[in-house]
């Protein structure tokens, strides 16, 4: 039995994307809340915990739902195919929002859509990788997530210096 590296790296791009989004979100949303909207640090701190609340209350039921769901494209893919593009759109919207209600709408959409596809993308690995190869596949997938985090910090800072939006 041999690991399908192409399929594993493709799956790893899910973790890459999650790492990029959370790295940039956690680094720059507080900056926007402070510099654009002049919010109090306590309010910014509360705002930054909302992703954890979404993860706590949304991800477990979505994971259970994705375990039970049966479609012709699989159990996990409907969540990924809806949640990932929606998250990408919301992610792009956030720095463009010029008023606080639109900013909150963008971040709320991002948090909800990320909570929708994060658990199914994690659960997809055991669905498509045979048991004896999962440790090796997990290493590749975590490597991709690490690359995403590094990219978010290195490229995100450079892009912010060019244009905060």
C-alpha positions in Angstrom: 0.0 0.0 0.0 1.4 3.4 -1.1 0.3 6.9 -0.1 -1.3 8.9 -2.9 0.8 12.1 -2.4 -1.3 14.1 -4.9 -4.5 13.4 -3.1 -2.8 14.1 0.3 -1.4 17.4 -0.8 -4.7 18.4 -2.3 -6.4 17.6 1.0 -3.5 19.5 2.7 -4.6 22.7 0.9 -7.7 22.7 3.1 -5.5 23.0 6.1 -3.3 25.5 4.2 -6.3 27.7 3.6 -7.5 27.4 7.2 -4.1 28.5 8.4 -3.8 31.4 6.0 -7.2 32.7 6.9 -6.8 32.4 10.7 -3.3 33.8 10.6 -4.3 36.9 8.7 -7.6 37.2 10.6 -6.0 37.1 14.1 -3.2 39.5 13.0 -5.1 42.2 11.2 -8.7 42.2 12.5 -7.6 43.8 15.8 -5.6 46.4 13.8 -8.7 47.2 11.7 -10.9 47.4 14.8 -8.5 49.7 16.5 -7.3 51.9 13.6 -10.5 52.0 11.5 -13.2 51.9 14.1 -11.4 53.1 17.2 -12.8 50.5 19.5 -11.8 50.0 23.1 -9.2 47.2 23.6 -11.7 45.2 25.8 -14.3 45.3 23.0 -11.6 44.2 20.5 -10.6 41.3 22.8 -14.2 40.2 23.1 -14.6 40.4 19.3 -11.6 38.2 18.8 -13.1 35.5 21.0 -16.1 35.1 18.8 -14.3 32.6 16.5 -13.8 30.4 19.5 -17.5 30.5 20.4 -18.4 29.7 16.8 -16.0 26.7 17.0 -17.4 25.6 20.3 -21.1 25.7 19.4 -21.1 25.2 15.6 -18.3 22.8 14.7 -19.5 19.8 16.8 -23.0 19.7 15.4 -21.7 20.2 11.8 -19.2 17.4 12.3 -22.0 15.1 13.5 -24.1 16.2 10.6 -21.3 15.5 8.1 -20.9 12.0 9.6 -24.6 11.2 8.9 -24.9 12.9 5.5 -24.9 10.8 2.3 -24.7 12.5 -1.1 -23.3 11.5 -4.4 -20.3 13.8 -3.8 -19.6 12.3 -0.4 -20.4 13.1 3.2 -17.9 16.0 3.7 -17.7 17.7 0.3 -21.1 19.6 0.4 -19.9 21.5 3.6 -16.5 22.2 2.0 -17.9 23.3 -1.4 -20.3 25.7 0.3 -18.2 26.9 3.3 -14.8 27.4 1.7 -15.9 29.8 -1.2 -18.2 31.7 1.2 -15.3 32.0 3.7 -13.0 33.2 0.9 -15.5 35.9 -0.2 -16.1 37.1 3.4 -12.3 37.1 4.0 -11.8 39.4 1.0 -14.7 41.6 2.1 -13.5 42.3 5.6 -10.7 44.8 4.8 -12.9 46.7 2.3 -15.7 47.3 4.8 -15.7 51.0 5.6 -18.4 51.0 8.3 -18.5 48.9 11.4 -21.9 47.1 10.6 -20.5 45.9 7.3 -17.2 44.9 8.9 -19.2 42.9 11.5 -21.3 41.3 8.8 -18.1 40.3 6.9 -16.5 38.8 10.0 -19.7 37.0 11.1 -20.0 35.5 7.6 -16.4 34.4 7.8 -16.7 32.9 11.3 -19.9 31.0 10.4 -18.6 29.7 7.0 -15.3 28.6 8.6 -17.2 26.8 11.3 -19.2 25.1 8.5 -16.3 23.6 6.6 -13.5 23.3 9.2 -14.7 20.1 10.9 -15.6 18.3 7.6 -12.2 19.0 6.1 -10.5 17.5 9.2 -12.8 14.5 9.0 -12.1 14.0 5.3 -8.6 12.6 5.8 -9.7 9.4 7.5 -12.4 9.0 4.9 -9.9 8.9 2.0 -6.6 7.7 3.4 -6.2 4.0 4.4 -5.6 3.5 8.1 -1.9 2.3 7.8 -1.0 5.5 5.9 -2.8 8.1 8.0 0.1 9.0 10.2 2.2 9.8 7.1 -0.7 11.7 5.5 -1.3 13.6 8.7 2.4 14.8 8.7 2.0 16.1 5.1 -1.3 17.8 6.0 0.1 19.5 9.1 3.1 20.6 7.0 0.7 22.3 4.6 -1.0 24.0 7.5 2.4 25.2 8.8 3.2 26.6 5.3 -0.1 28.4 5.3 0.7 30.0 8.7 4.1 31.1 7.6 2.7 32.5 4.4 0.0 34.4 6.2 2.5 36.1 8.4 5.2 36.8 5.8 3.0 37.8 2.9 0.3 39.3 5.0 2.6 41.8 6.6 4.1 42.8 3.2 0.7 43.2 1.6 -0.5 45.3 4.6 2.4 47.7 4.1 1.5 48.1 0.4 -2.2 48.7 1.1 -4.1 48.0 4.4 -7.1 46.8 2.4 
